[in-house]
Amino acid sequence: MMSKANPLTILCVSSYEKGQEFLRTCKGMGCRVLLLTLEKLRNANWPKECIDEIFTMPEDLPLQHLIHTVSYMARSRPIDRIVALDEFDMENVSALREHLRLPGMGLTTVRYFRDKLAMRGGAREAGILVPEFAQVLNYENLREFMTRVPGPWLLKPRSQAAGIGMKKIHEAAELWPWLDRLGDQQSFYLLEQFVPGNVYHVDSVVSEREVVFAEAHAYGAPPLEVAHQGGVFTTRTLPRESADAKNLLEINRKLLKGLSMVRGVTHAEFLKAHADGKFYFIEVAARVGGAYIAEVIEAASGINLWREWARLEVGTGKQAYELPRVRDDYAGVILSLARQEQPDTSAYNDPEIVYRVAKYHHAGFVLKAAKPERIQELLDSYADRFREEFLATQPVPDKPSA
């Protein structure tokens, strides 16, 4: 158990500015909090009153150098836990845990939550439907796949997010120039059948292999479509008694059990195919969902995923976890790139607005209501207005940027 004389030291690693509530919660629980982030983020909006020491690293620091850096830090300060606040740091942090022999997800398990090829195989083994897919490795196997599985197909990086680096392939002849361009990087991709449908996500809290909290949500336009074609992003809490919500929660439970998730938070995406009405697994990450999804969940349920994740990490199975009381309101978010640097959203004054996005060249709100129909009504109305008043588009990047 942690004491004032011997506080638990938790090292948080992040290449992005996020997880402020995680840091605050760890400090509030009596931890000594260390933050390792990029040099350019040293003066970002971190809760510095909750951080005992901030360390910085250059971008694209090789893993071996990161291990040397953290091992050097550990010479003069004990490190009891290491946590990646962002998905793109998860593999490096898992390697650090294994090198320092610390509790938490190791490299084998983290693959199921970072590598789209591994997670698809794991989901299929758990009896969950997945779109047909093939590893980009053997060319004869790829030819057989494209002969057997009708196009179009998606060429996907195995370890990216938000549609970054993804290409839609309409004919078999289109694939080979892309693979030539990728060169030695092509084995880090997979080829998957494009299945038209509506996209959903389930966000969970897991304690000792049990899903203790989960909420099902429906995106408006599919995130891949918004990322590549532009548009207004929305998501909303599904009616909790609906058949779709119940099915999604059960599939999500089977998925996380099959992928050996022990504790933490997850963000999983599923697709309900237009052709057969069945749910298919798309991807899962062991992190808090982006695009203000955490704020949506807190508005609807009172559960702050960053806070609960911190409690689970600090306890690490040694302290009984108890979920706070859950509310049953409904919430949603609308978000878009804006032509204006600081868009004027003062004309939007409905009482359901509980959070206004304050970010350059973005317009957005989190909405809360007692009934799901009111959330849907507002999102539909606001989406039309956003397209007229704010909407801007930009190409999806080939790689993430901090």
C-alpha positions in Angstrom: 0.0 0.0 0.0 1.1 3.6 -0.7 2.0 5.8 2.2 2.9 9.4 2.6 6.5 8.4 3.5 6.7 6.2 0.4 4.5 7.6 -2.3 4.0 5.6 -5.5 5.9 7.2 -8.4 4.2 7.1 -11.7 5.9 8.1 -14.9 3.5 9.3 -17.6 4.8 9.3 -21.2 3.0 11.3 -23.9 3.9 12.7 -27.3 0.7 14.7 -27.3 -0.9 17.2 -25.0 -3.6 15.2 -23.3 -4.4 13.3 -20.1 -4.5 16.3 -17.8 -7.2 14.7 -15.6 -5.1 11.5 -15.4 -2.2 13.5 -14.0 -4.5 15.4 -11.5 -6.0 12.2 -10.3 -2.7 10.5 -9.7 -1.5 13.5 -7.7 -4.8 13.6 -5.8 -4.2 10.0 -4.8 -0.9 10.9 -3.3 1.4 9.8 -6.1 4.7 11.3 -7.1 4.0 12.3 -10.7 6.7 12.4 -13.4 5.9 13.5 -17.0 8.1 12.6 -20.1 6.9 14.5 -23.2 8.3 16.1 -26.3 10.6 19.1 -26.1 8.1 21.3 -28.0 5.4 20.4 -25.4 7.3 21.4 -22.3 5.2 24.5 -21.9 1.9 23.1 -23.1 -1.2 23.2 -20.9 -0.1 20.7 -18.4 -1.4 20.9 -14.8 2.1 21.7 -13.5 0.9 22.0 -9.9 0.2 18.2 -10.1 3.6 17.3 -11.7 6.7 16.8 -9.6 9.1 16.7 -12.5 8.9 17.3 -16.3 11.4 15.6 -18.6 11.5 16.1 -22.4 12.7 14.1 -25.4 13.1 14.8 -29.1 10.6 13.6 -31.6 11.2 10.1 -33.0 13.5 9.1 -30.2 14.7 5.5 -30.9 13.4 3.0 -28.4 16.9 2.0 -27.2 17.6 5.7 -26.4 14.3 5.9 -24.6 15.2 2.9 -22.5 18.6 4.5 -21.7 16.9 7.8 -20.7 14.3 6.2 -18.4 16.8 3.8 -16.9 19.1 6.8 -16.1 16.1 8.6 -14.5 15.5 5.6 -12.4 19.0 5.7 -10.9 18.0 8.6 -8.6 14.2 8.2 -8.3 12.1 5.0 -7.9 9.6 4.4 -10.7 6.7 2.2 -9.8 4.4 2.6 -12.8 4.8 3.8 -16.4 1.7 4.8 -18.4 1.4 5.9 -22.0 -1.2 8.7 -22.2 -1.4 8.5 -25.9 -1.9 5.5 -28.2 1.3 6.2 -30.2 3.5 5.8 -27.1 2.0 2.5 -26.0 4.5 0.1 -27.6 7.5 2.0 -26.3 6.0 2.2 -22.8 5.3 -1.6 -22.9 8.9 -2.2 -23.8 10.0 0.1 -20.9 7.8 -1.9 -18.5 9.3 -5.2 -19.6 12.8 -3.8 -19.3 12.3 -2.3 -15.9 10.0 -5.3 -14.9 7.1 -3.1 -13.9 3.3 -4.0 -13.7 1.1 -3.3 -16.7 0.5 -4.4 -20.3 3.5 -6.0 -21.9 4.5 -6.1 -25.6 2.6 -9.2 -26.5 -0.8 -8.0 -25.2 -0.3 -4.4 -26.4 -0.1 -5.8 -30.0 -3.8 -6.7 -29.7 -4.6 -3.0 -29.0 -2.2 -1.4 -31.5 -1.6 -3.8 -34.4 -4.7 -4.0 -36.6 -3.6 -7.4 -38.0 -3.1 -8.9 -34.5 -6.4 -7.5 -33.2 -8.3 -8.9 -36.2 -6.9 -12.3 -35.6 -7.7 -12.1 -31.9 -11.2 -11.0 -32.5 -11.8 -13.7 -35.1 -10.5 -16.3 -32.6 -13.0 -14.9 -30.0 -15.9 -15.6 -32.4 -16.5 -12.0 -33.5 -17.2 -11.1 -37.1 -14.5 -9.1 -38.9 -14.3 -7.9 -42.5 -12.3 -10.2 -44.7 -8.6 -9.2 -44.5 -5.1 -10.3 -45.7 -1.6 -9.6 -44.4 0.4 -7.6 -46.9 3.3 -10.0 -47.2 3.0 -12.7 -49.9 2.0 -11.4 -53.3 0.3 -14.7 -54.4 -1.8 -14.6 -51.3 -2.8 -11.0 -52.0 -3.8 -12.0 -55.6 -5.9 -14.9 -54.3 -7.5 -12.6 -51.7 -8.5 -10.0 -54.3 -9.9 -12.7 -56.6 -11.9 -14.3 -53.8 -13.1 -11.1 -51.9 -14.9 -8.5 -54.0 -13.5 -4.9 -53.9 -13.2 -2.2 -53.0 -10.6 -2.8 -50.3 -8.8 -0.6 -47.8 -5.0 -0.6 -47.5 -4.5 0.1 -43.8 -1.4 0.8 -41.7 -1.3 -1.8 -38.9 -0.4 0.8 -36.2 -2.0 4.1 -37.0 -5.3 5.7 -36.0 -8.0 8.1 -37.3 -7.7 7.0 -40.9 -4.1 8.2 -41.2 -2.2 6.6 -44.1 -5.2 4.6 -45.3 -5.9 4.2 -49.0 -9.1 2.9 -50.8 -8.3 0.4 -53.5 -11.0 -0.1 -56.2 -9.3 -2.5 -58.6 -6.5 -5.0 -58.1 -4.2 -3.2 -60.5 -4.3 -0.1 -58.2 -2.6 -2.0 -55.3 0.8 -2.7 -56.8 1.9 0.9 -57.4 1.0 1.7 -53.7 3.1 -1.3 -52.5 6.0 -0.2 -54.7 5.8 3.2 -53.1 5.7 1.7 -49.6 8.8 -0.4 -50.3 10.1 -2.1 -47.2 7.3 -0.6 -45.2 4.5 -2.6 -46.9 4.6 -5.5 -44.4 3.4 -3.0 -41.8 0.1 -2.8 -43.7 -3.0 -5.1 -44.2 -5.6 -5.3 -47.0 -9.2 -5.4 -45.9 -12.5 -5.6 -47.6 -14.4 -2.3 -47.5 -17.8 -3.0 -45.9 -20.3 -0.1 -46.2 -22.3 0.5 -43.0 -22.9 2.6 -40.0 -20.1 2.9 -37.5 -20.4 2.7 -33.7 -18.0 2.8 -30.7 -18.0 1.3 -27.3 -15.9 2.9 -24.5 -15.2 0.8 -21.4 -13.6 0.6 -18.0 -12.1 -2.8 -17.3 -11.0 -4.0 -13.8 -9.4 -7.5 -13.4 -10.7 -8.7 -16.7 -14.3 -7.6 -16.1 -16.0 -4.8 -18.0 -17.3 -2.8 -15.1 -18.6 0.1 -17.2 -19.3 0.5 -20.9 -21.3 2.9 -23.1 -22.3 2.3 -26.7 -22.4 5.2 -29.2 -23.3 5.9 -32.8 -21.2 8.1 -35.1 -23.0 10.3 -37.6 -20.9 10.0 -40.8 -18.3 7.3 -40.5 -15.0 8.8 -39.1 -13.1 7.5 -42.2 -15.4 9.4 -44.4 -15.1 12.6 -42.4 -11.3 12.3 -42.3 -10.9 11.7 -46.0 -13.8 13.6 -47.6 -14.3 16.3 -45.0 -17.5 17.0 -43.0 -18.9 17.4 -39.6 -18.0 14.8 -36.9 -20.8 13.7 -34.5 -21.3 10.9 -32.1 -24.0 10.3 -29.5 -25.0 7.9 -26.8 -27.2 5.1 -28.1 -30.6 4.5 -26.4 -29.5 2.1 -23.7 -32.4 -0.3 -24.0 -32.0 -0.6 -27.8 -31.1 -3.9 -29.5 -28.1 -2.3 -31.1 -26.7 -1.0 -27.7 -27.2 -4.4 -26.1 -25.6 -6.3 -29.0 -22.6 -3.9 -29.0 -22.0 -4.2 -25.3 -22.1 -8.0 -25.5 -19.7 -8.1 -28.5 -17.4 -5.7 -26.8 -17.3 -7.8 -23.6 -16.4 -10.9 -25.7 -13.8 -8.9 -27.6 -12.0 -7.6 -24.5 -12.0 -11.0 -22.8 -10.6 -12.6 -26.0 -7.8 -10.0 -26.2 -6.8 -10.6 -22.6 -7.5 -7.0 -21.4 -6.8 -7.0 -17.6 -7.4 -3.4 -16.5 -7.7 0.1 -17.9 -9.9 1.8 -20.4 -10.7 0.9 -24.0 -12.2 2.5 -27.1 -13.5 -0.1 -29.6 -15.1 0.5 -33.0 -17.7 -1.6 -34.8 -19.5 -1.5 -38.1 -23.1 -2.5 -38.8 -23.1 -3.6 -42.4 -25.8 -2.3 -44.7 -25.7 -5.7 -46.6 -26.6 -8.1 -43.8 -27.3 -5.9 -40.7 -24.6 -7.7 -38.7 -22.0 -6.0 -36.5 -18.3 -6.3 -37.6 -15.3 -5.5 -35.5 -13.1 -2.6 -36.9 -10.5 -1.8 -34.2 -9.8 -1.4 -30.5 -7.3 0.7 -28.5 -6.4 0.6 -24.8 -6.9 4.4 -24.3 -9.4 7.1 -23.9 -11.2 8.0 -27.1 -10.4 11.3 -28.8 -12.6 13.9 -30.4 -14.1 14.9 -27.0 -15.6 11.4 -26.6 -14.4 11.4 -22.9 -16.4 14.6 -22.4 -19.5 13.0 -23.9 -19.3 10.0 -21.6 -18.8 12.2 -18.6 -21.8 14.4 -19.5 -24.0 11.4 -20.0 -22.9 9.1 -17.1 -20.7 11.2 -14.7 -17.8 8.8 -15.4 -14.5 10.5 -16.3 -12.5 7.9 -18.1 -9.2 9.6 -17.5 -9.9 9.6 -13.8 -11.0 6.0 -13.6 -8.0 4.9 -15.7 -5.7 6.7 -13.2 -7.4 4.9 -10.3 -6.9 1.5 -11.9 -3.2 2.2 -12.8 -2.4 3.3 -9.2 -4.3 0.4 -7.7 -2.9 -2.2 -10.2 -5.2 -4.9 -8.9 -3.9 -4.6 -5.3 -6.7 -2.2 -4.2 -10.3 -3.1 -4.8 -11.8 -0.9 -7.5 -15.2 0.5 -7.1 -17.0 2.3 -10.0 -18.5 5.7 -9.0 -22.3 6.1 -9.3 -23.4 6.1 -12.9 -26.0 8.5 -14.3 -28.3 7.6 -17.2 -28.5 10.9 -19.1 -27.6 11.1 -22.8 -24.9 13.2 -24.6 -23.3 13.9 -27.9 -20.6 15.9 -29.6 -20.5 17.9 -32.8 -17.1 19.0 -34.1 -15.7 20.4 -37.3 -12.7 22.2 -38.7 -13.6 25.9 -39.1 -12.6 28.5 -41.7 -12.3 31.0 -38.9 -9.4 31.0 -36.5 -11.8 31.6 -33.6 -15.3 30.9 -34.8 -18.1 32.8 -33.2 -20.6 30.3 -31.8 -22.5 32.7 -29.6 -25.7 32.2 -31.6 -25.8 28.6 -30.4 -27.4 29.0 -27.0 -29.5 25.9 -26.3 -29.3 24.9 -22.6 -28.2 21.4 -23.6 -24.7 22.8 -24.5 -22.5 21.8 -21.5 -19.0 22.3 -23.1 -17.8 24.5 -25.9 -14.7 23.5 -27.8 -12.0 26.2 -27.5 -9.4 25.2 -30.2 -8.0 27.2 -33.1 -9.9 26.6 -36.4 -12.4 24.3 -34.7 -16.1 24.7 -33.8 -17.9 22.2 -31.5 -20.0 21.5 -28.5 -20.8 18.7 -26.1 -24.5 18.3 -25.5 -26.4 16.7 -22.6 -30.1 15.9 -22.3 -32.4 13.5 -20.5 -33.6 11.9 -23.7 -31.6 10.5 -26.7 -34.1 12.0 -29.2 -33.2 15.6 -28.1 -29.5 14.9 -28.6 -30.2 13.6 -32.1 -32.4 16.5 -32.9 -29.8 19.1 -31.9 -26.9 17.2 -33.7 -28.9 17.1 -37.0 -29.8 20.8 -36.7 -26.3 21.9 -35.8 -24.7 19.8 -38.5 -26.6 21.7 -41.2 -25.7 25.1 -39.6 -22.0 24.1 -39.2 -21.7 23.2 -42.9 -22.9 26.7 -43.8 -21.2 28.8 -41.1 -17.9 27.1 -40.3 -16.9 23.9 -42.2 -13.4 23.8 -43.6 -11.5 20.7 -44.9 -7.9 19.6 -45.2 -6.2 16.5 -46.5 -5.8 13.6 -44.0 -2.0 13.4 -43.1 0.1 10.4 -43.9 1.4 10.3 -40.3 0.2 11.9 -37.0 1.4 15.2 -35.7 1.6 16.4 -32.1 
